[in-house]
C-alpha cells in the first residue's frame, strides 16, 4: 500500500502532464506566438479529457504564456515589445562586456568553431528558418562569451538569453533581412578578436551588434503601427 501511495505521488496528474506538454511546445517554438490552442485536439493527443487541458491553460494564462482572444479562444501570447526592448538593452551591456573579457582566453580552435557556426548561419539564409537561425545564433555567441572569467557577468548573460527564450520570439521572424547583416557583423567581431583589438572596441562592437537587432525590431513595430 505504501509503495502504491508513493508511486501515485510521483506520477504527475493529468493537468500537470497537459501543462508540461503545452509549455514545452511553447518554449521550443512548436507553438509560436498567436498559435491557437484547440483544447479538444490537445486532449486527444494526450489521451485525456478537456478538463485537465483547460486547467493547464488557466495556469499558463496566469504565467503570461497564454492569452484569450475574443472570438478566437486560447492562443499563445504574443511578444511584449516593452519587455523585449528592456531585455535586449540589458543583454547588450552584459554580453558586450563578457565578450570582451572572454576574448583573451579564446584559442584559435574557439575562433574556428565560432566561424564554422557563422558559416552555417550564412548557409541557412538560403532556406531561412528564423527559429533555427536563432538557435545557431545563440551557439555562436556562446562561443564568444563562454570564457568570461567573471561568473556573475556570465550568470547575467545566461539570464538574458533565458529571458529571450521565455519571450518565445525571434526578431528574425519579423525582420528576416536583419539576419544577413547579423552574419556580417559576426565576421567583423571575429576579426577584432583575431587582431587582438582593444577590449573597449570589441565590447562596443558586440554591444552595437545586439542593439542593431533591437533597432530593427523597433523600426518594424513603428512601421506596423503606421500601416492602416
Secondary structure as GFF3:
##gff-version 3
##sequence-region A 1 228
A	DSSP	alpha_helix	2	10	.	.	.	ID=ss1
A	DSSP	alpha_helix	14	27	.	.	.	ID=ss2
A	DSSP	alpha_helix	39	46	.	.	.	ID=ss3
A	DSSP	alpha_helix	50	62	.	.	.	ID=ss4
A	DSSP	beta_strand	66	69	.	.	.	ID=ss5
A	DSSP	beta_strand	73	76	.	.	.	ID=ss6
A	DSSP	alpha_helix	81	103	.	.	.	ID=ss7
A	DSSP	alpha_helix	108	124	.	.	.	ID=ss8
A	DSSP	three_ten_helix	125	127	.	.	.	ID=ss9
A	DSSP	alpha_helix	130	145	.	.	.	ID=ss10
A	DSSP	alpha_helix	151	166	.	.	.	ID=ss11
A	DSSP	alpha_helix	171	174	.	.	.	ID=ss12
A	DSSP	alpha_helix	177	194	.	.	.	ID=ss13
A	DSSP	alpha_helix	199	226	.	.	.	ID=ss14
###
